[in-house]
Amino acid sequence: MRPLRALLRPCARPVTQRSARALATQRPTRALAARALTQRPGRRLAARALSYPAHEVVGLPALSPTMEVGTIQKWHVEEGASFGEGDTICEIETDKATIDFTAQDEGVVARLLQPEGTEIAIGTPILVKVEDAADVGAFADFEAPAAAAPAAAPPAEEATAPAAPAPAAAAAGPAAAGPAANPDARLMPAAAFMSRSQNIDVSGLVGSGKGGRITKGDVLEALAAGTAFPALGAAAAAPAAAAAAPAAAPQTEPFQPLPRVPFDPSTIPTSGAPFEDVPATTMRKVIAKRLTESRAFVPHAFASVEADLAGVAKLRKHLMNEFGVKVSVNDVVIKAVALALRDVPRANSSWDGTTSVPNDQIDISVAVATPAGLITPIVFDAAGKGLSVISAEVRDLATRAKDNKLKPEEFQGGTFTVSNLGMFGITEFSAVVNPPQACILAVGGGVNKLTMDNGDVKQVTTMTSRLSSDRRVVDEPTAAAFLQAFAHYVAHPELLSV
């Protein structure tokens, strides 16, 4: 590729008639194209970039499949500093966790375009990179490209815009005049005949008939009391005159909704106690958005089951005393869920927007609460791992999740989610499906109950688990089969090693 200067050199050969015709039919050179950029308002930014040395504007990368915006938490480089492949450029808070953005090649930071703590969209320029450190000074006044302003509407459209509501107003006229245009709507047949025969409008009376309808007796009683009624024609013309008036009085039709009073927060009395507004993190904003979309568009179905924890208590005690292995109830739940999904593979499916997609591998997402929000690290191939391995992985994932040290591949994906609030004293709750997964199991804590066993009263400890499922993927029989298998494995934990 020849530089721009070479294209601007004068031609050394004389221009003959044949070569002149050839030049006239050739495409514009790059010099002409660069000059054309300055003549187009939408291309001024590209033309301006030609005045800077060779550089690259780096945009905010998408560090997760569901990431739409991100926040630069901390810069690890400064303007004028060089970096190499694999060096950390900055820490970016995504919708899942805070992830290090590493360089893919070497270069020099010419300018940082975004300050720390700024929430920006994917693709927004964040820094300028150059190859030569001597070019850094040329970017002292470099500014991030601004979003293109929306094109102004043509004058003709602006002139016709105010007239657009006219048809709507005209259409609203008959609807508003509907009750008055048909005064017989609330009148009983005898009362309507009397109204027409005497040319009086009695629709303003309060009827004593069924549904508030006006009876003949109501009309006779009003006439006997000396009530003056307007003529039928005058009553029909009143709504049109009221609509033409600039400040018409409000209509007093029956069943008219009360006007909404605007809410003013300043009118609420306060105690004067100190408080602090804590801005939502990027993760919490995304969680709120995704859960709202899930509840609005995913047809949730719920089913619950109780499982006896006596066998789990014995197993935990045996592993601790005999092998020194400490496992939690949550570890047993994860393993039992994995085996139940192996027995009922239909529950281990996802929804891709049009069809149900079965998953070949059983990857269990485990909900972990962090200061920034909820995150779901994954235990991959949980059905093929033992309790001790699952226990060690869950402890490691939970620790690194709270420290924002998880890698993207450790929390992106999963085929089934387990959310356990039993350690917080919650006996049962309902969870929201996390698309594209089709199921999430909400696990509560153990509860002591008295039951009858062969005529004897016995105390047992049971655990309630509620399955939330996408009804498009998992129907009621499938949910029941999964919960039945899950409760069986929990009640007989010796089967978990089979």
Buried (B, 14 or more C-beta within 10 A) or exposed (E): EEEEEEEEEEEEEEEEEEEEEEEEEEEEEBEEEBEEBEEEEEBEEEBBEEEBBEBEBBBBBEBBEEBBBBBBBEBBBEBEEEBEEEBBBBBBBBBBBBBBBEBEEEBBBBBBBBEEEEBBEBEBBBBBBBBEBEBBEBBEEBEBBEEEEEEEEEEEEEEEEEEEEEEEEEEEEEEBBEBBEEBBEBBBEBBBEBBEEEEBBBBBBEBEBEEEBBBBEBBEEBBEEEEEBBEBEEBBEEBEEBBEEEEEEEEEEEEEEEEEEEEEEEEEEEEEEEEEEEEEBBBBBBBEEBBEEBEEEBEBBEBBBBBBBBBBBEBBEEBEEEEEBEBBBBBBBBBBBBBBBBBBBBBBBBBEEEEBBEBEEBBBBBBBBBEBBBBBBBBBEBBEBBBBBBBBBBEEBBEBBBEBBBEBEBBBBBBBBBBBBBEEEBEBBEBBBBBBBBBBBBBBBBBEEEEEEEEEEEEBBBBBBBBBBBBBBBEEEBBBBBBEBBBBBBBBBEBBEE
